[in-house]
Amino acid sequence: MNHVYLERHDTENNMHRFYQMFVTPGLFDDWSLIKEWGKVGSPGTVRKDWFDTEEEALTAKQRLVEAKQKKGYQSMG
């Protein structure tokens, strides 16, 4: 799966956040991990990280998913 969408809700602190990631090929035989995060319902901040191989990008994505889940983010689909 190349797309992951996570959300974290903390009603006591009025915090409703999302984090999503995509792995996509680049134009020069490279791969990117595109990350977007912010408040649910608002446009988020977008960042791209570049990798030499698809495997490296997928590994980085999986590590980030695990880190976010430890902070309370849950997969939404």
BELPE-V293814 format. One record per residue. N is the residue number from 1. RES is the residue in one letter. PSI is psi in radians with two decimals (none if undefined). Layout:
n=(N & N)
res=(RES & RES)
psi=(PSI & PSI)
//
This chain:
n=(1 & 2 & 3 & 4 & 5 & 6 & 7 & 8 & 9 & 10 & 11 & 12 & 13 & 14 & 15 & 16 & 17 & 18 & 19 & 20 & 21 & 22 & 23 & 24 & 25 & 26 & 27 & 28 & 29 & 30 & 31 & 32 & 33 & 34 & 35 & 36 & 37 & 38 & 39 & 40 & 41 & 42 & 43 & 44 & 45 & 46 & 47 & 48 & 49 & 50 & 51 & 52 & 53 & 54 & 55 & 56 & 57 & 58 & 59 & 60 & 61 & 62 & 63 & 64 & 65 & 66 & 67 & 68 & 69 & 70 & 71 & 72 & 73 & 74 & 75 & 76 & 77)
res=(M & N & H & V & Y & L & E & R & H & D & T & E & N & N & M & H & R & F & Y & Q & M & F & V & T & P & G & L & F & D & D & W & S & L & I & K & E & W & G & K & V & G & S & P & G & T & V & R & K & D & W & F & D & T & E & E & E & A & L & T & A & K & Q & R & L & V & E & A & K & Q & K & K & G & Y & Q & S & M & G)
psi=(2.19 & -0.11 & 2.31 & 2.34 & 2.15 & 2.61 & 2.65 & 2.24 & 2.24 & 1.63 & -0.50 & -0.62 & 0.19 & 0.80 & 2.13 & 1.75 & 2.72 & 2.79 & 2.17 & 2.66 & 2.53 & 2.51 & 2.17 & 2.63 & 2.59 & -3.01 & -0.29 & 0.79 & 0.56 & 3.08 & 2.59 & 2.57 & 1.94 & 2.18 & 2.42 & 2.36 & 2.74 & -2.85 & 2.44 & 2.31 & -0.08 & 2.73 & 2.53 & 3.12 & 2.40 & 2.41 & 2.49 & 2.35 & 2.36 & 2.52 & 2.71 & -0.56 & 2.78 & -0.67 & -0.73 & -0.72 & -0.75 & -0.65 & -0.77 & -0.72 & -0.79 & -0.71 & -0.71 & -0.71 & -0.82 & -0.71 & -0.73 & -0.67 & -0.58 & -0.47 & 0.01 & 0.03 & 2.52 & 2.50 & 2.36 & 0.19 & none)
//
